[in-house]
């Protein structure tokens, strides 16, 4: 068992390549997530801007 692990650890360039690919993948995923959250929040703000400032029931005061 230790010979297999030793053999795998002799050449770790595949692990470095995998690490680089995964880092780029998760970085891109994080950026997409942040952009989508900002767009969603912007839509909510626009929705609240279109709401009337007063209620129709409070006009009787």
Residue frames as a rotation matrix with the C-alpha (Angstrom) as fourth column:
UNK 1
0.570 0.822 0.000 0.00
0.822 -0.570 0.000 0.00
0.000 0.000 -1.000 0.00
UNK 2
0.512 -0.431 -0.743 2.76
0.115 -0.823 0.556 2.43
-0.851 -0.370 -0.372 0.88
UNK 3
-0.584 -0.716 0.382 4.49
0.467 0.088 0.880 1.63
-0.664 0.692 0.283 -2.43
UNK 4
-0.045 0.660 0.750 1.37
0.979 -0.122 0.166 2.71
0.201 0.742 -0.640 -4.32
UNK 5
0.863 0.355 -0.359 1.13
0.453 -0.858 0.240 5.94
-0.223 -0.370 -0.902 -2.35
UNK 6
0.093 -0.923 -0.373 4.85
0.158 -0.357 0.921 6.53
-0.983 -0.145 0.112 -2.79
UNK 7
-0.558 -0.251 0.791 4.55
0.772 0.191 0.606 5.99
-0.303 0.949 0.087 -6.52
UNK 8
0.387 0.803 0.453 1.64
0.884 -0.463 0.064 8.44
0.261 0.376 -0.889 -6.76
UNK 9
0.872 -0.030 -0.488 3.48
0.243 -0.839 0.487 11.06
-0.424 -0.543 -0.725 -4.75
UNK 10
-0.145 -0.969 0.201 6.66
0.722 0.035 0.691 10.85
-0.676 0.246 0.695 -6.84
UNK 11
-0.860 -0.064 0.506 5.07
0.452 -0.554 0.699 12.82
0.236 0.830 0.506 -9.64
UNK 12
-0.268 0.776 -0.572 2.66
0.739 -0.215 -0.638 15.38
-0.618 -0.593 -0.515 -8.20
UNK 13
-0.971 -0.088 -0.223 2.38
-0.063 -0.804 0.591 17.57
-0.231 0.588 0.775 -11.29
UNK 14
-0.553 0.833 0.014 -1.07
0.412 0.259 0.873 16.12
0.724 0.489 -0.487 -11.99
UNK 15
0.041 0.543 -0.839 -2.12
0.998 -0.058 0.011 17.23
-0.042 -0.838 -0.544 -8.52
UNK 16
-0.583 -0.311 -0.750 -0.80
0.332 -0.934 0.130 20.73
-0.742 -0.174 0.648 -9.13
UNK 17
-0.960 0.275 0.059 -2.63
-0.025 -0.291 0.956 20.88
0.280 0.916 0.286 -12.47
UNK 18
-0.216 0.923 -0.320 -5.84
0.746 0.367 0.556 19.67
0.630 -0.118 -0.767 -10.85
UNK 19
-0.132 0.100 -0.986 -5.45
0.866 -0.472 -0.164 22.22
-0.482 -0.876 -0.024 -8.09
UNK 20
-0.887 -0.251 -0.388 -5.01
0.047 -0.884 0.464 24.99
-0.459 0.394 0.796 -10.65
UNK 21
-0.750 0.658 0.058 -8.09
0.141 0.074 0.987 23.93
0.646 0.749 -0.148 -12.61
UNK 22
-0.027 0.772 -0.635 -10.21
0.929 0.254 0.270 23.63
0.369 -0.583 -0.724 -9.49
UNK 23
-0.444 -0.197 -0.874 -9.05
0.612 -0.779 -0.135 27.03
-0.655 -0.595 0.466 -8.26
UNK 24
-0.984 0.080 -0.157 -10.04
-0.169 -0.679 0.714 28.65
-0.050 0.729 0.682 -11.55
UNK 25
-0.509 0.845 -0.167 -13.37
0.420 0.413 0.809 26.80
0.752 0.341 -0.564 -11.60
UNK 26
0.041 0.551 -0.834 -14.36
0.999 -0.005 0.046 27.84
0.021 -0.835 -0.550 -8.09
UNK 27
-0.687 -0.306 -0.659 -13.16
0.334 -0.938 0.086 31.40
-0.645 -0.161 0.747 -8.66
UNK 28
-0.917 0.398 0.013 -15.35
-0.131 -0.332 0.934 31.65
0.376 0.855 0.357 -11.77
UNK 29
-0.223 0.866 -0.448 -18.27
0.704 0.461 0.541 30.10
0.674 -0.195 -0.712 -9.88
UNK 30
-0.224 0.064 -0.972 -17.84
0.874 -0.428 -0.230 32.63
-0.431 -0.901 0.040 -7.06
UNK 31
-0.926 -0.151 -0.347 -17.74
-0.001 -0.916 0.400 35.56
-0.379 0.371 0.848 -9.50
UNK 32
-0.678 0.735 -0.016 -20.92
0.092 0.106 0.990 34.35
0.730 0.669 -0.139 -11.23
UNK 33
-0.085 0.646 -0.758 -22.64
0.940 0.304 0.154 33.96
0.330 -0.700 -0.634 -7.86
UNK 34
-0.491 -0.166 -0.855 -21.68
0.585 -0.791 -0.183 37.48
-0.646 -0.590 0.485 -6.75
UNK 35
-0.986 0.130 -0.108 -22.87
-0.167 -0.652 0.740 39.00
0.026 0.747 0.664 -10.04
UNK 36
-0.436 0.878 -0.199 -26.21
0.381 0.380 0.843 37.18
0.816 0.291 -0.500 -9.82
UNK 37
-0.103 0.375 -0.921 -26.75
0.989 -0.061 -0.136 38.32
-0.107 -0.925 -0.365 -6.22
UNK 38
-0.749 -0.210 -0.629 -26.02
0.219 -0.974 0.064 41.94
-0.626 -0.090 0.775 -7.17
UNK 39
-0.883 0.469 -0.020 -28.45
-0.146 -0.233 0.961 41.74
0.446 0.852 0.275 -10.11
UNK 40
-0.221 0.825 -0.521 -31.11
0.743 0.488 0.458 40.19
0.632 -0.285 -0.721 -7.89
UNK 41
-0.271 0.060 -0.961 -30.66
0.825 -0.500 -0.264 42.92
-0.497 -0.864 0.086 -5.27
UNK 42
-0.953 -0.099 -0.287 -30.82
-0.052 -0.878 0.476 45.59
-0.299 0.468 0.831 -7.98
UNK 43
-0.606 0.794 -0.046 -34.15
0.188 0.199 0.962 44.16
0.773 0.575 -0.270 -9.22
UNK 44
-0.036 0.583 -0.812 -35.50
0.979 0.182 0.087 44.25
0.198 -0.792 -0.577 -5.68
UNK 45
-0.591 -0.234 -0.772 -34.41
0.470 -0.878 -0.094 47.89
-0.656 -0.418 0.628 -5.27
UNK 46
-0.962 0.271 -0.041 -36.12
-0.181 -0.513 0.839 48.82
0.206 0.814 0.543 -8.55
UNK 47
-0.313 0.886 -0.341 -39.25
0.582 0.463 0.668 47.03
0.750 0.011 -0.661 -7.36
UNK 48
-0.070 0.252 -0.965 -39.25
0.960 -0.247 -0.135 49.00
-0.273 -0.936 -0.224 -4.10
UNK 49
-0.890 -0.275 -0.363 -38.68
0.176 -0.942 0.285 52.27
-0.421 0.190 0.887 -5.97
UNK 50
-0.781 0.622 0.055 -41.92
-0.039 -0.138 0.990 51.69
0.624 0.771 0.132 -7.88
UNK 51
-0.286 0.695 -0.659 -43.98
0.931 0.364 -0.020 51.25
0.226 -0.620 -0.752 -4.71
UNK 52
0.328 0.445 0.833 -46.15
0.213 -0.894 0.394 54.24
0.920 0.048 -0.388 -3.74
UNK 53
-0.696 -0.682 0.224 -44.88
-0.008 -0.305 -0.952 56.25
0.718 -0.665 0.207 -0.80
UNK 54
-0.676 0.533 0.509 -48.25
-0.703 -0.258 -0.663 56.45
-0.222 -0.806 0.549 0.94
UNK 55
-0.818 0.516 0.255 -51.10
0.507 0.856 -0.105 54.05
-0.272 0.044 -0.961 1.43
UNK 56
-0.606 0.679 0.415 -54.45
0.142 -0.421 0.896 54.85
0.783 0.602 0.158 -0.12
UNK 57
0.251 0.742 -0.622 -56.15
0.775 0.231 0.588 54.35
0.580 -0.629 -0.517 3.26
UNK 58
-0.180 -0.396 -0.901 -54.10
0.903 -0.429 0.008 57.07
-0.389 -0.812 0.435 4.97
UNK 59
-0.746 -0.073 0.662 -55.34
0.467 -0.767 0.441 59.84
0.475 0.638 0.606 2.62
UNK 60
0.274 0.961 0.033 -58.33
0.588 -0.195 0.785 60.45
0.761 -0.196 -0.619 4.88
UNK 61
-0.048 -0.345 -0.937 -56.23
0.984 -0.177 0.015 62.14
-0.171 -0.922 0.348 7.57
